[in-house]
Amino acid sequence: MCVPRPSTAMAKMKLTDAAVSRLALAPGQTDVMIWDAELPGFGLRMRPAGRAWTIGYRPAGTGREGMFKRLKIGSPEVLKAAEARAHARTVLAQIALGADPLAERAKAKVKAATTTTLGQVLDRYETSLERRGYVNRRTVMATLRNRMAGLLKREIATVTGAELAEIIASVEAAGKPGAAKDFRTVSRAFFGWALSDARVVAVNPLAGYRKQRSTRADKVAQEEHGRALSDVELAAVWKAADPATTVGRLVRFYVLTGCRRGEGAGLTRAMLDRPALLVRLPAIFVKQARGHIVPITPALAGLFDCCIVDSRSDLLFPSSRTGGKMSGWSKMLAALQRESGVEFGFHDLRRTLRTGMSRLGVDVDTAELAIGHAREDLEKIYNRDDAIDALRSAFDKWSAHVAAVTTVSE
């Protein structure tokens, strides 16, 4: 079969799929341009690396003195000749009206190289939080990325307060006011960092944004949100928390210690000081960024003894599926609520301990220390040894109370 070998003399022909399929470079040829006989400015460029539909043009108004440019618009393997010709006709018409697609493409590349996207700045923010030892950085970053997923490729400076307010409103409309509040808080902090530290925005788009004034119904709901469980409810939750399961042991840990959810989920064996009978939570691990100690009562020691050693991690309460930190809190809580018949939240267990200690005669300062609400003036009241003794007494009282109410329920 004779294959046409284009040469410089063969510069123009009607480009069809059949004709193009028969064309090939002659030996020694490295770059051949074949122009279409039907549409001026449209052609096929052939090189050893491949073939491409090409538009040749000079920018409008430059005449024959203007720079001749070639614009690739596709390959014959993807785009048929008729489709390529139709596309070329449209582009050539735009060029005649003053467009310069290659110049515009070059500008777009320069802009892309200098553009700072929201996603890129979020990556830098995560690195900053990690360097600063921010305890809840994973939760914060997940919230920011998930809620702003549709904006991640946008230049950060173009993100508006109206768009963020719309996200907040949509979360509230979905019946998640707490999640909306969390997003508002963490996004305001992020954009504040982008303004003052990263300096990639001229203004915080959430500056001046205020939550709508609470109605009377809102205030009532806020007062009712969060509570201390009654002894009967506490016993029901304790019973529902099966100590044969990791989740059950974790919930009982919350009941006995009043620790925050993240503190229990991230507790490692290295934080247990068994000789001193203390749980030592490091400053980097605690919300207030200061160390917190929890005396190990006999009940708590027995709970730790039941914890299964997982070769995948040093966590006391690891996820049975991954070996990492627990997740799926909403489903976990829903299951506990069904089993116990009690509507409660994990933070309510912390409130229950704090309230219970006061009812058991523990003084306010010690009760506050027990849940990590340390204040500078407490340093003047207790030295370290006295504080530990007072805490140990407070937790012994609470542990005895839990044992009493749960025994009665059984």
Secondary structure as UniProt FT lines:
FT   STRAND          12..13
FT   HELIX           17..22
FT   TURN            27..28
FT   STRAND          32..36
FT   TURN            40..41
FT   STRAND          42..47
FT   TURN            48..49
FT   STRAND          50..57
FT   TURN            60..61
FT   HELIX           63..65
FT   STRAND          69..74
FT   TURN            76..78
FT   HELIX           81..96
FT   TURN            97..98
FT   HELIX           101..114
FT   HELIX           118..131
FT   TURN            132..133
FT   TURN            135..136
FT   HELIX           137..147
FT   HELIX           149..151
FT   TURN            152..153
FT   HELIX           156..158
FT   HELIX           161..173
FT   TURN            174..175
FT   HELIX           177..196
FT   TURN            205..208
FT   HELIX           216..224
FT   HELIX           231..240
FT   TURN            243..244
FT   HELIX           246..257
FT   HELIX           261..265
FT   HELIX           269..271
FT   STRAND          272..273
FT   TURN            274..277
FT   STRAND          278..281
FT   HELIX           283..285
FT   TURN            287..288
FT   STRAND          292..295
FT   HELIX           298..306
FT   TURN            311..312
FT   TURN            320..322
FT   HELIX           329..340
FT   HELIX           346..359
FT   TURN            360..361
FT   HELIX           364..370
FT   TURN            371..372
FT   TURN            376..377
FT   HELIX           378..381
FT   HELIX           384..409
//
